Amino acid sequence: MEVRYSKSARLALRRSHKWKLIKDKIDAFAAQPDLSHPNVTRLKGMDEYRMRVQDWRVIFMIEDDVLVIRDIGPRGSIYDG
């Protein structure tokens, strides 16, 4: 599965001190997508999902066999705005 990052997700990934771990988790999920995984949850009222990577969250959606990473951020602030 192809992975595409939004501009804000790319910036957040570069700024994160856990960028390697987050990228590895995203790549592993793209290689074998499993929406029933305990660290993946559908966001209420949205077509998006969140992936938990320690204290960071990855907000994504799947469109036509493409994993679109919308945002990446710390647990406390990712859902704001």
C-alpha positions as CSV (number, residue, x, y, z in Angstrom):
1,M,0.0,0.0,0.0
2,E,1.3,3.4,-0.9
3,V,1.8,6.0,1.8
4,R,1.2,9.7,1.3
5,Y,1.9,12.4,3.9
6,S,0.2,15.8,4.1
7,K,2.5,18.8,4.5
8,S,1.7,19.2,8.2
9,A,2.3,15.4,8.8
10,R,5.7,15.6,7.1
11,L,6.7,18.6,9.2
12,A,5.4,17.0,12.5
13,L,7.3,13.8,11.7
14,R,10.6,15.7,11.1
15,R,10.2,17.6,14.4
16,S,9.4,14.5,16.4
17,H,12.2,13.0,18.5
18,K,10.5,9.6,17.8
19,W,10.3,10.0,14.0
20,K,12.0,6.7,13.3
21,L,9.6,4.7,15.5
22,I,6.5,6.5,14.1
23,K,7.7,6.0,10.5
24,D,8.4,2.3,11.1
25,K,4.9,1.8,12.6
26,I,3.3,3.5,9.6
27,D,5.3,1.4,7.1
28,A,4.5,-1.8,9.0
29,F,0.8,-0.9,8.9
30,A,1.0,0.0,5.2
31,A,2.6,-3.4,4.4
32,Q,-0.1,-5.3,6.3
33,P,-3.2,-3.0,7.0
34,D,-5.3,-4.3,9.9
35,L,-8.0,-1.9,11.0
36,S,-8.9,-4.3,13.9
37,H,-5.5,-3.8,15.5
38,P,-5.7,-2.6,19.1
39,N,-3.7,0.5,18.4
40,V,-5.9,1.6,15.5
41,T,-9.3,3.2,16.2
42,R,-11.9,4.9,13.9
43,L,-12.6,8.5,14.9
44,K,-16.2,9.1,15.9
45,G,-18.2,10.7,13.1
46,M,-15.3,10.7,10.6
47,D,-13.9,8.6,7.9
48,E,-10.5,8.8,9.6
49,Y,-8.6,6.6,11.9
50,R,-5.9,7.1,14.6
51,M,-2.9,5.0,15.2
52,R,-1.3,5.1,18.7
53,V,2.5,5.1,18.7
54,Q,3.5,5.4,22.4
55,D,2.5,9.0,23.4
56,W,2.0,10.1,19.7
57,R,-1.0,9.8,17.4
58,V,-1.1,9.4,13.7
59,I,-4.4,10.5,12.0
60,F,-4.9,8.8,8.7
61,M,-7.5,7.6,6.1
62,I,-7.4,4.9,3.4
63,E,-8.4,5.9,-0.1
64,D,-8.1,3.5,-3.0
65,D,-5.3,1.5,-1.6
66,V,-3.4,4.6,-0.5
67,L,-2.7,5.3,3.2
68,V,-3.1,9.1,3.5
69,I,-1.4,10.4,6.7
70,R,-3.3,13.6,7.6
71,D,-1.5,14.6,10.8
72,I,1.0,13.4,13.4
73,G,1.2,14.8,16.9
74,P,1.4,14.3,20.7
75,R,-1.5,12.7,22.3
76,G,-2.6,15.8,24.2
77,S,-2.8,18.2,21.3
78,I,-3.5,16.2,18.1
79,Y,-7.3,16.4,18.4
80,D,-7.4,20.2,18.9
81,G,-8.7,22.2,16.0
